[in-house]
Amino acid sequence: MMNPFDDIYFMKRALQEAELAFEKNEVPIGAVIVMNNQIIARAHNLTETLNDVTAHAEMQAFTAAADFLGGKYLKNCTLYVTLEPCQMCAGASYWTQIGKIVYGASEEKRGFVALQTTLHPKTKVIGGVLEEECATILKRFFIEKRNLN
């Protein structure tokens, strides 16, 4: 029997969060954290809303997941995020000991892969899930931003 709760299913939930960020005039990046096929945290960028450069979708999701679980370690969890995590978020993921990271679009300039940021040794990584859809919302956001200025 096929599992309907696969990487594509959860990345679509992260894309819904990215749409919420877009509507708030935030850079449209969304994240969900999943444990046992259940979403335990949902988040999107809030850097403009909170006037906080650290309020990335991943950071917000880590905090919400830790609160849900009552502990800081996310060993049995998967982070789904629409854009490859930056160095800061990858560093935070190291400390959470998250089990798996699944991202959509690559971030060639500021992503953890390009900057060779170290993840926790047990963290598995899958990139490129719904990559086109994840990249499209970002492109749309920045095109609209340029056209307004």
C-alpha positions as CSV (number, residue, x, y, z in Angstrom):
1,M,0.0,0.0,0.0
2,M,1.3,3.5,-0.9
3,N,1.9,6.0,1.8
4,P,0.0,9.3,1.0
5,F,2.2,11.1,3.5
6,D,5.4,11.3,1.5
7,D,8.0,14.1,0.9
8,I,5.8,15.7,-1.8
9,Y,2.8,15.8,0.6
10,F,4.7,17.5,3.3
11,M,6.5,19.9,1.0
12,K,3.1,21.0,-0.3
13,R,2.3,21.9,3.4
14,A,5.5,23.9,3.6
15,L,4.5,25.7,0.4
16,Q,1.2,26.7,2.0
17,E,3.3,28.3,4.7
18,A,5.4,30.1,2.1
19,E,2.1,31.5,0.6
20,L,1.2,32.9,4.0
21,A,4.6,34.6,4.2
22,F,4.0,36.0,0.7
23,E,0.7,37.4,1.8
24,K,2.4,39.2,4.7
25,N,5.1,40.7,2.4
26,E,7.7,38.4,3.9
27,V,10.2,36.4,1.8
28,P,8.1,33.4,1.0
29,I,9.8,30.5,2.7
30,G,7.7,28.0,4.6
31,A,8.6,25.1,6.8
32,V,6.9,22.2,8.6
33,I,8.3,19.7,11.0
34,V,6.9,16.2,10.9
35,M,7.1,13.3,13.3
36,N,5.5,9.9,12.6
37,N,3.6,11.4,9.6
38,Q,2.1,14.1,11.8
39,I,2.9,17.8,11.4
40,I,4.0,19.0,14.8
41,A,5.2,22.5,13.7
42,R,4.3,25.0,10.9
43,A,6.1,28.2,10.3
44,H,7.1,30.8,7.7
45,N,9.5,33.7,7.6
46,L,8.7,36.4,10.0
47,T,11.8,38.6,9.7
48,E,9.9,41.7,8.7
49,T,6.9,41.2,11.0
50,L,9.1,40.7,14.0
51,N,11.9,42.9,12.9
52,D,14.3,40.0,13.6
53,V,16.9,38.8,11.2
54,T,16.9,35.4,12.9
55,A,13.1,34.8,12.4
56,H,13.6,32.4,9.5
57,A,10.9,29.8,8.8
58,E,13.2,27.0,10.0
59,M,14.1,28.8,13.3
60,Q,10.4,29.4,14.0
61,A,9.6,25.8,13.2
62,F,12.4,24.5,15.5
63,T,11.0,26.5,18.4
64,A,7.5,25.4,17.8
65,A,8.5,21.7,17.5
66,A,10.6,21.8,20.6
67,D,7.7,23.4,22.5
68,F,5.3,20.7,21.2
69,L,7.6,17.9,22.2
70,G,8.7,19.5,25.5
71,G,12.4,19.1,24.6
72,K,15.0,20.6,22.4
73,Y,16.1,17.5,20.4
74,L,14.3,16.6,17.2
75,K,16.1,13.4,16.4
76,N,12.9,11.6,15.2
77,C,11.7,14.5,13.1
78,T,11.9,15.7,9.5
79,L,12.2,19.4,8.5
80,Y,10.5,20.2,5.2
81,V,11.5,23.7,4.0
82,T,10.9,25.3,0.6
83,L,14.4,26.8,0.3
84,E,17.7,25.2,1.3
85,P,18.6,26.3,4.8
86,C,21.1,29.1,5.3
87,Q,24.2,28.6,7.4
88,M,22.4,29.9,10.5
89,C,19.4,27.5,10.1
90,A,21.7,24.6,9.3
91,G,23.7,25.4,12.5
92,A,20.5,25.4,14.5
93,S,19.5,22.1,12.9
94,Y,22.8,20.7,14.1
95,W,21.9,21.5,17.7
96,T,18.4,20.1,17.4
97,Q,19.9,16.9,16.0
98,I,17.1,16.8,13.5
99,G,16.8,13.4,11.8
100,K,16.2,14.6,8.3
101,I,16.0,17.8,6.2
102,V,14.0,17.9,3.0
103,Y,14.3,21.1,1.0
104,G,12.8,22.4,-2.3
105,A,14.8,25.0,-4.1
106,S,18.6,25.3,-3.8
107,E,20.2,28.4,-2.5
108,E,23.5,28.7,-4.4
109,K,24.9,31.7,-2.6
110,R,23.8,31.4,1.0
111,G,22.7,27.8,1.4
112,F,24.4,25.4,3.7
113,V,25.7,23.2,0.8
114,A,27.6,26.0,-0.9
115,L,28.9,27.3,2.4
116,Q,29.9,23.8,3.5
117,T,28.1,24.1,6.8
118,T,28.3,21.0,8.9
119,L,25.0,19.3,9.8
120,H,24.6,16.7,12.6
121,P,26.3,13.5,11.4
122,K,23.1,11.5,11.7
123,T,21.0,14.1,9.7
124,K,19.9,12.8,6.3
125,V,19.3,15.4,3.5
126,I,17.1,15.3,0.4
127,G,17.1,18.3,-1.9
128,G,15.0,19.3,-4.9
129,V,11.6,18.1,-3.7
130,L,9.0,20.3,-5.7
131,E,12.0,22.4,-6.6
132,E,10.3,24.3,-9.4
133,E,7.2,25.2,-7.3
134,C,9.4,26.3,-4.4
135,A,11.6,28.4,-6.7
136,T,8.6,29.9,-8.5
137,I,7.1,31.5,-5.4
138,L,10.4,33.2,-4.5
139,K,10.9,34.5,-8.1
140,R,7.3,35.8,-8.1
141,F,7.9,37.6,-4.8
142,F,11.1,39.3,-5.9
143,I,9.7,40.3,-9.4
144,E,6.8,42.0,-7.6
145,K,9.2,43.7,-5.2
146,R,11.3,45.1,-8.1
147,N,8.2,46.3,-9.9
148,L,6.9,48.2,-6.8
149,N,10.2,50.0,-6.4
